[in-house]
């Protein structure tokens, strides 16, 4: 069974928010920070570390 990555991320994110109950500001900061890092000069270094 092939599951699209976006669907898996939504399911894991929804379960994480429901079970762990992090503050909403922390979720927003992590999402915004990840988005900004993905478009920065650090993106190639992060990509090589995570692979």
LUMRO-882483 format. One line per 8 residues: number of its first residue (from 0); their letters; for each residue x, y, z of C-alpha. Coordinates in Angstrom, 3 decimals, always signed. Last residue first. Layout:
NUM	a	X:Y:Z; ...
END
This chain:
50	xxxxxxxx	+19.496:+11.300:+4.276; +18.800:+13.699:+7.152; +22.318:+15.103:+7.296; +22.561:+15.722:+3.534; +19.215:+17.543:+3.500; +20.156:+19.702:+6.487; +23.363:+20.768:+4.767; +21.554:+21.483:+1.470
42	xxxxxxxx	+18.852:+23.515:+3.322; +21.291:+25.698:+5.293; +21.291:+28.424:+2.609; +17.641:+29.040:+3.429; +14.371:+27.925:+1.811; +13.895:+24.773:+3.890; +14.941:+26.696:+6.990; +12.049:+29.141:+6.561
34	xxxxxxxx	+9.468:+26.374:+6.267; +10.928:+24.493:+9.211; +10.892:+27.629:+11.338; +7.295:+28.408:+10.379; +6.136:+24.899:+11.245; +8.121:+24.797:+14.489; +6.948:+28.265:+15.542; +3.296:+27.464:+14.770
26	xxxxxxxx	+3.392:+24.185:+16.719; +5.029:+25.972:+19.649; +2.394:+28.739:+19.569; -0.354:+26.115:+19.693; +0.970:+24.690:+22.954; +1.750:+20.971:+22.722; -1.138:+18.572:+23.484; +0.772:+15.240:+23.387
18	xxxxxxxx	-2.074:+12.974:+22.276; -4.217:+15.207:+20.045; -1.361:+17.298:+18.639; +0.731:+14.222:+17.935; -2.198:+12.345:+16.412; -2.972:+15.263:+14.092; +0.674:+15.609:+13.104; +1.089:+11.892:+12.418
10	xxxxxxxx	-2.060:+11.857:+10.270; -1.131:+15.044:+8.394; +2.408:+13.822:+7.803; +1.182:+10.468:+6.448; -1.201:+12.246:+4.087; +1.500:+14.582:+2.804; +3.867:+11.648:+2.237; +1.395:+9.832:+0.010
2	xxx	+0.561:+6.304:+1.170; +1.437:+3.356:-1.041; +0.000:+0.000:+0.000
END
